[in-house]
Structures are given as structure tokens and as C-alpha cells.
Amino acid sequence: MANAAIEIIDPSFRDLVHEDATLDVLYDGCKWAEGPVWFADGNFLVWSDIPNNRMLRWVPGLGVAPFRSPSNFVNGNTRDLQGRLVSCSHGARAVLRTEWDGTITTLVDSYGGKRLNSPNDVVVKSDGTIWFTDPPYGILSDYEGYKADQEQEGCFVYRFDPKDGSLSVVADDFDRPNGLAFSPDEKTLYISDTGEESAWPTPIRQFDVDGATLRNGRVFVTIDNGASDGFRLDTAGNIWTSTWEGVNVYTPSGTLLGRIRTGAKSSNVTFGGPDRKRLFITSSQYLMTIEVQAKGIQRP
């Protein structure tokens, strides 16, 4: 346990994170931690350790235990409206669903007759549709997937409807789309583009959601301290995004309120705990947590 390096940029950040808040390391044995997802009904957190080809579970008071190994190089995770785990698998180059009996269903693994690149992050909308990004990170080498040729003509953002099995491209002008999340009212979808390091600083873009399509894409913010790998929103619409220094927090209008410096490259965040005011951070080899004063969006 240690005091987090809380950087106050806007005074209102004090309403979201206490300056004396402590940062707890819950686990430090990962190679690259990713994809945290909170199970409120089970009071536990699941996350991915991609290069180690496994998923782990943390339970308050009990600690960390294996969840799935091998995981087929799962990266991002979320839950559908029925509470089932939905995961992006680099190894399968697919979006997978874990059924209640533990069996794994492949929801989608191809588009236009060609294999997907390596699905990365995923969110579920309130209508049950599944939106996910598909950069090539899992096929660039054998480190967090299986090295393979890219079959798709680009790195797209997709919308999958499990009701009819339809898959559509909703954004096709990204270099390497990565994290994504809806605003509280689902009228806006935020998507990060991690791209090549030579092209940094990298943006988070925002789109107007018009049914099954996205319109009016524009830059929301530009990340000046690394890349926005993954992010989640609180109920006020503030964006809590990973960076190479920890976590940046922005208002819905794009004002940087402050930073939580973790001392390691962060990949993703999620809110959890009984009141959804506990921020979990996957950061390099660590799973970390800090109590905040904002309440996260939790779906379901």
C-alpha cells in the first residue's frame, strides 16, 4: 500500500479522488495485465494476463486464483445483459462468450469470409449488441497470440448483433482502434487509436451513435503521456483512461481534471466494489486498486 501520486489539475478533481487516497497492489505476477471486468453479483474481479495465456480472479478477502488457463490469449472483457462473460481472444481471433455452464461459444471470428485480426476490447450496449475493436496486436508475433498474416484490409470497429448474427463495420478509418466505451446515455461512443508510437500523441475519438451506425467522428482528446489503451466512464460521464503513467481523468467536454500516477504503464481500468466506487487498474505486471468518490457505470 502506498499513497498514489494524485496530480490535481482542476480543483474539481478533489471531488473525484481524495489527495491522500492509497493505491493498493492486489497482484504483481503478470507479464501484461489487461481487460478487468467486475462481477457485482459474485463480488469478484476477472482480468487477463495476455502473454501468460491466462485469466485470473481476485476475490476480496481471499486474494487471487486462476480463472482460466490457457485462455487462448484473451485480452478485453465485459459482460452481456444476461451477465455472461464476453471476451476478445487474440488466439482464436474471435469474440467469445462464456455460458453459465462454463462452455465457450464463438460469437464471431470472421468478416467478409476473412478471419478477424485479433479482437481487442469490447462493450455491450443496452440493446444487447456487442461493439468491439480489431487491431492486429495478436497476430504481429507469438507473444500475445499467434503470428499470422492479416486478412482484413484494415483495422475496423465492429457491431455484432447476437439476435440475428449480423456483423457490420461501424468505423474503418482507424490505424489501430483499441479501447472503447459508451457515454452514460449511449448517445456517444468513445474509441481510442493507439497507432504506431512514432505517430504519438494518440487520440481518443468520439462518435454520435445513430442506431446501428456511428456519425460525426472527431477527436475528443489527445493523450500527451503515452497511449489510451482502455477506459471506462463514471455516471457523470467523466472518462477514466489508462496512459503510460497511470490514469488520466477527463470531463465530457474534454477538460483534463487530474491524473493518478501508478508508476507503471497502465492498460485498462474498470469500476467495481459494492458501490462501484473502487477503481481497478491493470498496469504492466500489476493489478491495482484505489478508492474514488465517483461511481462507475456498471452494465449489467
C-alpha positions in Angstrom: 0.0 0.0 0.0 1.3 3.5 -0.9 -0.1 6.9 -1.4 -1.0 7.3 -5.0 0.6 10.2 -6.8 -2.5 12.3 -7.3 -2.0 15.2 -9.6 -4.7 17.9 -9.3 -5.0 19.8 -12.5 -8.5 21.2 -12.0 -9.8 21.8 -8.4 -12.9 19.7 -9.1 -10.7 16.6 -9.3 -10.7 16.6 -5.5 -14.4 15.7 -5.7 -13.5 12.6 -7.6 -10.3 11.4 -5.9 -9.0 12.3 -2.4 -5.5 13.6 -2.4 -4.5 11.1 0.3 -6.1 8.1 -1.4 -3.9 5.0 -1.2 -3.1 2.8 -4.2 -3.1 -1.0 -3.3 -1.3 -3.6 -5.4 -3.5 -6.7 -5.4 -1.3 -8.8 -7.6 2.1 -8.3 -9.2 2.8 -11.5 -11.2 1.6 -10.7 -14.6 3.5 -10.1 -17.8 0.9 -7.7 -19.2 -2.3 -7.3 -17.3 -5.5 -6.3 -19.3 -9.2 -6.5 -19.5 -10.5 -6.1 -16.0 -14.2 -6.8 -15.5 -16.2 -6.7 -12.2 -18.8 -9.3 -11.3 -21.1 -7.4 -8.9 -23.3 -10.4 -8.3 -20.3 -12.6 -7.4 -18.2 -9.9 -5.7 -15.1 -10.6 -7.7 -12.9 -9.3 -10.5 -11.6 -11.1 -13.5 -8.8 -9.9 -15.7 -6.4 -11.1 -18.4 -2.7 -11.8 -18.3 -2.2 -11.9 -22.1 1.4 -13.1 -22.6 1.0 -15.8 -19.9 -2.1 -17.0 -21.8 -4.3 -17.0 -18.7 -7.1 -15.2 -16.9 -7.1 -14.5 -13.1 -9.7 -13.8 -10.5 -9.5 -11.6 -7.4 -11.9 -12.1 -4.5 -12.0 -9.6 -1.6 -10.5 -11.3 1.5 -9.4 -14.4 -0.4 -6.9 -13.0 -2.9 -6.0 -14.2 -6.4 -6.6 -17.6 -8.0 -6.6 -18.9 -11.6 -9.8 -18.3 -13.6 -8.9 -19.9 -16.9 -5.6 -21.3 -18.2 -5.0 -21.4 -21.1 -7.2 -18.6 -22.1 -6.4 -18.5 -25.8 -4.7 -15.2 -25.2 -7.9 -13.3 -24.1 -7.5 -9.5 -23.9 -10.6 -7.3 -23.3 -13.6 -8.5 -21.3 -17.1 -7.3 -20.5 -20.5 -8.9 -19.6 -23.6 -9.1 -21.7 -27.1 -8.2 -20.5 -27.6 -11.7 -19.0 -24.3 -11.3 -17.1 -22.3 -13.7 -19.2 -18.6 -13.0 -19.8 -17.8 -11.7 -23.3 -14.1 -11.8 -24.2 -11.8 -10.8 -27.0 -9.5 -13.6 -27.9 -6.2 -12.9 -29.7 -5.5 -16.6 -30.1 -8.9 -17.5 -31.6 -9.1 -14.2 -33.4 -12.7 -14.1 -32.2 -15.2 -12.6 -29.7 -16.1 -15.4 -27.3 -18.9 -15.8 -24.7 -18.7 -17.9 -21.6 -22.0 -19.6 -21.0 -23.4 -20.3 -17.5 -22.3 -23.9 -17.6 -18.7 -22.9 -18.5 -18.7 -23.8 -22.1 -17.3 -21.2 -24.5 -19.3 -20.0 -27.6 -17.6 -18.3 -30.5 -19.8 -15.4 -31.4 -17.8 -14.0 -34.4 -14.4 -14.8 -35.9 -14.6 -13.6 -39.5 -15.9 -10.7 -41.6 -16.5 -10.9 -45.4 -15.2 -14.5 -45.4 -11.8 -13.5 -43.9 -10.5 -14.0 -40.4 -10.6 -11.1 -38.0 -7.3 -9.6 -37.0 -7.3 -10.0 -33.2 -10.3 -8.5 -31.3 -9.0 -6.3 -28.5 -11.7 -4.6 -26.4 -15.4 -5.0 -26.2 -18.5 -3.3 -24.8 -22.2 -4.3 -24.8 -24.9 -1.7 -25.4 -28.3 -1.7 -23.6 -29.9 -3.3 -26.7 -27.7 -6.3 -26.3 -25.4 -5.5 -29.3 -21.7 -6.1 -29.0 -19.2 -3.5 -30.2 -15.5 -4.3 -30.4 -12.2 -3.2 -31.9 -9.9 -5.3 -34.1 -6.3 -4.1 -34.3 -3.5 -6.6 -35.3 -1.6 -6.9 -32.0 -2.4 -10.6 -31.5 -1.0 -11.6 -34.9 2.1 -9.4 -35.0 4.1 -12.0 -33.0 3.7 -15.1 -30.8 4.0 -13.0 -27.6 0.3 -12.4 -27.1 -1.3 -14.6 -29.8 -0.1 -16.4 -32.8 1.9 -14.7 -35.5 -0.1 -14.7 -38.8 -0.9 -12.7 -41.9 -3.6 -10.0 -41.6 -6.6 -11.0 -43.8 -8.7 -7.9 -43.3 -8.0 -4.8 -45.4 -7.8 -2.7 -42.3 -8.3 -2.4 -38.6 -12.0 -1.8 -38.0 -14.5 -1.2 -35.3 -17.5 -3.7 -35.5 -21.0 -4.0 -34.2 -22.3 -7.6 -33.7 -26.0 -8.3 -33.1 -26.4 -11.7 -31.3 -30.1 -11.7 -32.1 -29.6 -12.2 -35.8 -25.9 -12.9 -36.1 -25.2 -9.8 -38.2 -21.8 -8.2 -38.1 -21.1 -4.7 -39.6 -18.2 -2.3 -39.7 -19.1 0.9 -37.9 -15.7 2.7 -38.3 -13.0 2.0 -40.8 -10.7 5.0 -40.6 -8.5 4.0 -37.6 -4.9 3.0 -37.6 -5.2 0.6 -34.6 -8.5 1.0 -32.7 -8.2 -0.1 -29.2 -10.3 0.9 -26.1 -14.0 1.8 -26.4 -16.9 2.8 -24.2 -20.3 4.4 -24.4 -21.4 7.5 -22.6 -24.0 7.1 -19.8 -26.8 7.9 -22.2 -25.2 5.8 -25.0 -25.5 8.7 -27.4 -21.7 8.9 -27.8 -19.1 6.1 -28.4 -15.5 6.9 -27.4 -12.8 4.9 -29.2 -9.0 5.2 -28.8 -6.5 4.8 -31.6 -3.1 3.6 -30.3 -1.4 3.5 -33.6 2.4 3.5 -34.0 4.5 5.1 -31.3 6.1 7.3 -34.0 2.7 8.9 -34.5 2.1 9.6 -30.8 0.5 11.6 -29.1 -2.6 9.5 -29.8 -6.2 10.4 -29.7 -9.4 9.3 -28.2 -12.2 10.0 -30.7 -15.9 10.3 -30.1 -18.8 9.5 -32.4 -22.5 10.2 -32.3 -24.4 6.9 -32.1 -27.3 6.7 -34.6 -28.9 3.4 -34.1 -26.5 0.8 -35.6 -24.2 3.4 -37.1 -21.7 6.0 -36.0 -21.6 9.6 -37.3 -19.6 12.8 -36.9 -16.3 11.3 -35.8 -14.0 13.8 -34.2 -11.1 14.0 -31.8 -12.2 14.1 -28.2 -8.8 14.4 -26.5 -5.2 13.8 -27.4 -3.2 11.8 -24.8 0.1 13.5 -24.1 1.6 10.9 -21.8 1.5 7.7 -23.8 -1.5 6.0 -25.3 -5.1 5.4 -24.2 -5.2 1.6 -24.2 -8.6 1.3 -22.4 -11.0 3.3 -20.4 -14.4 3.4 -18.6 -16.8 6.2 -17.6 -18.4 7.2 -14.4 -22.1 8.1 -14.0 -21.3 11.8 -14.6 -19.8 11.0 -18.0 -16.1 11.6 -16.9 -13.6 9.4 -18.8 -11.0 7.5 -16.8 -8.4 6.3 -19.2 -5.2 4.4 -18.9 -1.9 6.0 -20.0 1.7 5.1 -19.9 1.9 6.9 -16.5 -1.3 5.7 -14.9 -4.8 7.1 -15.3 -6.0 10.4 -16.8 -9.5 11.7 -16.0 -11.4 14.0 -18.4 -14.7 15.7 -18.3 -17.3 15.0 -21.1 -16.1 18.3 -22.7 -12.5 17.1 -22.8 -11.0 19.0 -19.8 -8.2 17.2 -18.1 -9.1 17.2 -14.4 -6.2 15.2 -13.0 -4.0 12.1 -13.1 -3.4 9.0 -10.9 0.2 8.1 -11.4 0.8 4.4 -10.8 4.5 4.2 -11.6 3.8 1.7 -14.4 2.3 1.6 -17.9 -1.4 1.2 -17.5 -3.6 -0.8 -19.9 -7.1 -0.5 -18.7 -9.5 0.3 -15.8 -12.9 -0.7 -14.5 -15.1 0.3 -11.6 -16.2 -2.2 -9.0 -16.9 -2.8 -5.4 -20.3 -2.8 -3.6 -20.9 0.8 -4.5 -19.0 0.9 -7.8 -16.6 3.5 -6.3 -13.5 1.3 -6.4 -11.3 1.8 -9.4 -9.3 -1.2 -10.6 -6.3 -0.6 -12.8 -4.4 -3.1 -14.8 -0.9 -1.7 -15.0 2.1 -3.6 -16.5 2.5 -6.6 -14.3 0.1 -5.3 -11.6 -3.5 -5.3 -10.7 -4.0 -2.2 -8.6 -7.0 -0.6 -6.9 -7.8 2.8 -5.4 -10.9 4.1 -3.7 -12.5 7.0 -5.5 -15.5 9.2 -5.0 -17.0 8.7 -8.4 -19.4 5.9 -9.3 -18.7 3.9 -12.4 -21.2 2.8 -14.9 -21.9 -0.9 -14.4 -23.6 -2.9 -17.1 -25.4 -5.2 -16.5 
